[in-house]
Amino acid sequence: MIKVVFTYEVPGEKHDEYLKITRDAIKPFWESHGCEAYTVWLSLEGSTKFVKEMLFKDEAAMEASMKQAEAEPIKKLFLGFATGITRATYRQTV
């Protein structure tokens, strides 16, 4: 398994809209295009900080999913809300 972890911030006044779009469009898109699981976490220490985790079967599935042309509008939706984005990729070892 491959896990991609994003950390980012969403302004407090945009939380409701961001979470609705994530539930209605972003999460369903990724989970129907190669992502095994898509989760979003809100920090208890800072109300604007989020973590997003995406699980993929392997690196090939991750690359194919992320590079498909249909993903561009979905990526733009996310980027319309998120700032200070960092990304890290992990391979499951145990």
VMD Tcl script that draws the C-alpha trace (Angstrom):
set ca {
  {0.00 0.00 0.00}
  {1.00 3.59 -0.64}
  {-0.19 6.43 1.59}
  {-0.07 10.04 0.46}
  {-0.38 12.52 3.32}
  {-1.18 16.18 2.74}
  {-1.12 18.84 5.44}
  {-2.75 22.18 4.74}
  {-4.94 24.93 6.11}
  {-8.44 26.06 5.22}
  {-9.71 29.39 6.61}
  {-12.36 28.88 9.30}
  {-15.06 30.71 7.35}
  {-14.61 28.25 4.46}
  {-14.71 25.00 6.50}
  {-18.35 24.18 5.86}
  {-18.12 24.78 2.11}
  {-14.83 22.86 1.87}
  {-16.17 19.85 3.78}
  {-19.37 19.77 1.70}
  {-17.43 19.83 -1.58}
  {-15.05 17.20 -0.22}
  {-17.96 14.89 0.74}
  {-19.97 15.50 -2.43}
  {-17.27 15.71 -5.13}
  {-13.63 15.32 -4.13}
  {-13.78 12.12 -2.03}
  {-16.17 10.27 -4.38}
  {-14.03 11.18 -7.38}
  {-10.79 9.85 -5.94}
  {-12.39 6.73 -4.50}
  {-13.81 5.89 -7.93}
  {-10.50 6.60 -9.70}
  {-7.93 4.36 -8.04}
  {-7.83 5.62 -4.45}
  {-8.61 2.83 -1.97}
  {-9.49 5.25 0.86}
  {-9.69 9.03 1.25}
  {-9.86 10.59 4.73}
  {-9.71 14.16 6.01}
  {-8.78 15.10 9.58}
  {-9.18 18.45 11.36}
  {-6.52 19.34 13.93}
  {-7.60 19.73 17.54}
  {-4.68 22.12 18.12}
  {-5.56 24.57 15.35}
  {-8.99 24.90 13.83}
  {-7.63 25.75 10.37}
  {-5.18 22.84 10.06}
  {-6.12 19.68 8.16}
  {-4.52 16.37 7.21}
  {-5.71 14.42 4.18}
  {-4.73 10.77 3.63}
  {-5.10 8.88 0.37}
  {-4.38 5.14 0.14}
  {-3.44 3.39 -3.09}
  {-2.78 -0.27 -3.91}
  {0.72 0.51 -5.22}
  {2.83 3.25 -6.80}
  {1.52 2.53 -10.29}
  {-2.09 2.98 -9.12}
  {-1.16 6.22 -7.36}
  {0.62 7.65 -10.39}
  {-2.15 6.63 -12.79}
  {-4.80 8.18 -10.55}
  {-2.97 11.45 -9.94}
  {-2.00 11.98 -13.58}
  {-5.38 11.41 -15.25}
  {-6.79 14.42 -17.07}
  {-10.19 14.04 -15.34}
  {-8.49 14.81 -12.00}
  {-7.54 18.38 -12.92}
  {-10.92 19.99 -12.02}
  {-10.95 18.05 -8.73}
  {-7.42 19.21 -7.90}
  {-8.50 22.79 -8.63}
  {-11.45 22.45 -6.24}
  {-9.06 21.40 -3.46}
  {-6.56 24.15 -4.32}
  {-9.35 26.72 -4.14}
  {-9.59 26.11 -0.40}
  {-6.21 24.81 0.78}
  {-3.11 26.87 1.54}
  {0.29 25.97 2.95}
  {0.11 22.51 1.38}
  {2.76 19.90 2.08}
  {2.79 16.36 0.68}
  {4.60 13.20 1.76}
  {4.35 9.70 0.29}
  {4.83 6.50 2.30}
  {5.11 2.81 1.45}
  {3.63 0.29 3.90}
  {6.36 -2.00 5.22}
  {4.66 -4.21 7.81}
}
mol new
graphics top color blue
foreach p $ca { graphics top sphere $p radius 0.5 }
foreach p [lrange $ca 0 end-1] q [lrange $ca 1 end] { graphics top cylinder $p $q radius 0.2 }
display resetview
